[in-house]
Amino acid sequence: MTPTLIYDGDCGICKRWVNYWSGLTGPKVLYRPYQEAAHDFPAIPPDAFRRSIQFIDSDGAVHAGAAATFKVLRFVPGRRAWCWLYAQIPGVAPASEFSYAFFARHRGLLSKLTTFLWGRNLPPERYAIVTSLFLRGLGFIYLAAFGSFALQAPGLAGSDGILPVASYLQGLREQEGLSAYALAPTLFWLNASDFALLAVPLAGMFAAMLIVIGKWMMPSLIAAFALYLSCVYAGQDFMLFQWDMLLTETGFLAIFLPGGSRIVVWLFRWTTFRYLLMAGAAKLLSGDQTWRGLTALQYHFETQPLPTPFAWHAAQLPHWMLACGTAATLFVEVAAVFLIFMPRNLRMTAAWCALVFEALISLTGNYNFFNLLTMLLCVWLFDDAAMRRVIPARIGESIVARTRQPARAATLAAAIAALAIVPLGADRLSRMFAGAPLPVIGAVDEALSPLLIVNAYGLFAMMTTTRPEIVIEGSNDGNEWREYAFRYKPGDVMQKPKWNIPHQPRLDWQMWFAALGGSWEEPWFASLLQRLLEGSPPVLALLGTNPFPDHPPKFVRATLYGYKFADAATHAATGQWWVRRKIGEFAPPLSLGNRGQTTFFGKTGTDLD
């Protein structure tokens, strides 16, 4: 016989939940009000129908109350684990039955809670439309990320670039032997030429376009992940940012989406929760008084790497508004994030909190595709019923019509992925909150860490309260010095902050980190100075203007300046966006000498050649 759920047909809240379950199970379960079905089951006392729902299984076994609801979930894809929890985990069954009995006696309260937590209509949670929108959005983000790297790859990692990928891989191979291939899983082991350095991101752009138009989805997602992972390792210091880690993590999970398993939905929510929570917890656990004292935003807009034009205006806001903004940041990342695991309405509230928060960040700071990717992840906190409100009905119906039921193999693959992703994610949280890794995770972590599929996060754990900037200058005679202008980072005090979303000018970003405490002798910075002395075209293409268009300078130097936003009066009077003061020398005057020797201006020093 067909499994049958018998309920009180005169109870409004009972009918709402039955409509919800029937939408999930379809014809696998038959739903009948006891007013018309009781006579078909004379073995069940009439009072039992009035007290609780009754579930008659295909073998004739009868289950009542909470047990009946868990038996129904056994027929819902992705929900079968609930029945196992009820039967196998001590305490779950009695707690469930107690709760059921309480709400059976207070059905009005249950109706109000249901409306508050899930909504009045209780639509079945489906994710065909969400999946389609997410994949198209991910395709666009991949397209931006690959395109941005392709523009900069020759100057960052080409043979005449700052950190040539061929030299990096050769050195890693000499140092680590065969282990190098596992430590840096990149396609550039096959070919690290300048042609390959452009071919890989261009191939990634092609894969991204296929994702956007929905063609060859699974192969395209696999290709995009492998190609972007390759670019991350090729870019070395310039590609190891938290948004690169989040994109590889998101891209890996997306590979399992075409299979349709609901497990992947929960994995995306787990990733979103962990990323946002770690971002907030890092701020509080760091001990930074600007976060604990709610003064962080008094500095942030001015000291962040690449402010937008709106950042100057935000920095002029009164302190009480900036304190409220700091508190809101911590609320979204530390408190509201827990709503991700709550019922539908609360989960969507968490999504809206995060979406508004990320939109405001995008208005005041240039974080390439980072905020866009975070906003895209919030899509998983909605469902198809919510998405139908914002897309044309024809498109929604077309997406649903093309969606197939998840195959058993897809569910198995997602489950295997979850067995690695969930414990590794918990390990990252354990390291942050407890200061120690989880036991027995080490071997899995060591094997999978190079794939960047589960990462640690925590941007701006320590708020910078001043803004040092490195100004690089060149000279032909050691007396007259001309500044190199970067495309986006502050330099000319009259230059208005620019927009660059979703592009990331990676050299500009790295210069911000170097100014905070780096040394000119760091390999990438020393190489940058050498390339400027050589007049390397790919490196000069990363800059805004070249003050030596005819031939490279004989000398270069780097000076550290302190930058601040110009106040409103100064800006109105002079048009300046910044004011600056000289702090001191960052790198001494350098020139290219004979091989094995680099001439400092006035003395001899370390080789740059």
C-alpha positions, 0 to 999 in steps of 0.5 A: 500500500502507499504510505499514508498520513492521516491528519485533522482536516478541521485544523488550519495549521495541520492543513498548512503543514500537510500542504508543505509535506505533500509538495516535498514528497509528491505521490510517494505519500498519500495525505487524507483527513481523518474525517474521511479516512478513519473508517478505513483504519478501524484498528486506530482508536478515534481519539488517536486521530484527534490527538495527533497525526497518524502515519501508516507505512507501506508495511502497515506499521502505524506511527503517531505524533513526532514519529509520524513527521519523521517518517514522512521526511524519509520520503523527501530527498535530502531529508532522510537523515532526520528519520535516522537521527530520531531513531538512533540519537539518544534524546532526540525522540523524547524531546521531539515527542514532548515538543509535538505534544506541547504544540498539539495542545497549543495549535494557535501558538504553533500557527503564529510561530509557523507564520513568523519562522516560515511564512504564511504559505509554507512553500516547499523549499526547492532550489532549481531557480536558485541554482541556475541564478547562482551558476550564472552569477559565478560564471560572471565572477569567474569571467571578471577574475580570469580577465583581470589576471590575464591583463596583469599576468605578463607583468606579475608572473611573465618572464620579464615580470616581477615574479616569473612563474617559470623560475618559481616552479623550477626553484620549488622543484629543486627544493621539494623534489616530486612533492612540489607537484602536490604542494603547488597543483597548477597546470603551469607545471606542463608549460610555464611560458609567457604564451601559457601564462595568457592561455590559461586565464583565457581558457578560464574566460571561455569556461566562464562564458560556458557557465554563464550560458549553461553549456557543458556545465559540469566540465566547464565548472571543473575546468574553471576551478582547475584553471583558477587554482593554477592562476593562484599558484602562478601569481604567487604573492599577488594571488594569495588573497582571501577572495582568491581562496573564497573563489576556489572554495566556492568554485569547488562546491559548484562542481557538485551543483549540476547533480542537484543534491540538496547536500550541496545547498547545506554545504554552501550555507556552511561555507557562508556561515564559516566565512562570515563568522571568521571575518567577525570573530577575527576582529574581536579575538585579535584584541584590537581596541578599535573594534572593541571600542567601536572606533574602527570605521573612524580609520577604515575608510581612509586607511583601506587599500583602495578607497572609492570616491564615496570613501572620502565622504564616508570618512566625514561622517560624525563619530556616532554614525561611524560607531554605529556602523562598526557595531553593525559590522560586528552584529552582521558577522558575529550575531546575524550569521547564526540565523543562517541555520534557522528556519526560512524567514530568519535565514532570509533575514540573515541574507538581507543583513549580509546583502546590505552590509556587502553593498555598503562596503562596495560603495566605499571600498574597491574589493574587486569581486570579493563583495560580489561573491559574498553577495552571490553566496547569500543567494543560498539563503533564499529558495525558489519561492522567494526568487519567483518574486524577482524574476519573470514567471516564464523564466522561472518555469523554464528553469524548473522544467529543465531541472531533473531529480538528483541521481543517486551518484550525485548525492553520493558524490556530494556526501563524500565531499561533505565528509571532507569539507565539514570537518575541515571547516570545523577545524578552521573554526577550532584553530581560530577559537580554541587555538588548536586543530581538531584531532584526526584531521591533520592527514586530511588537511595536509592532503587537501590544503593545497587544493584551497577548497577549505580556507581560513578567513578574517580580513581587517582583524587589526584595523590600520590607523595610519596610511603609509604609502610608498612612492617610487621615483626614478632619476637620470642624474641623482638630482631630479627625481620623477614619481611613478604613478600607479593606476589606482593607489593614492599618489598625486594628492589631487587625484580623486579615488577611482573605481575598479570593481570587479578588477583587482590591480594586484600590484597596487594592493601589494604596495599597500601591504609593503608600506605597512611593514614590508622591506624593499629587500622582499623578493617581489619588491626588489624585483619590481625595482629591478624591472623599472631600471630595466624598463620592462614593458609588462611591468610598466603596463601595470603602472599608471604613467611612466615618467621615463618614456624614452629610456629607463632611469639610471636610478630608482628609490622608494620613499615612505609618505603618510597620507590622510584624507584632506578635510572638507575645508582643504578639499573645498579650498584646493581640490585636494583629496589627500594630504601627505607628509614625508616619513622617510626612506623606504629603499635607497637609490639603486642602479643597475651595475655589472652582474653580481653587483648593484650600485647604490647611489653613492655606495655599493650594495646587494645585487639586483641584476 
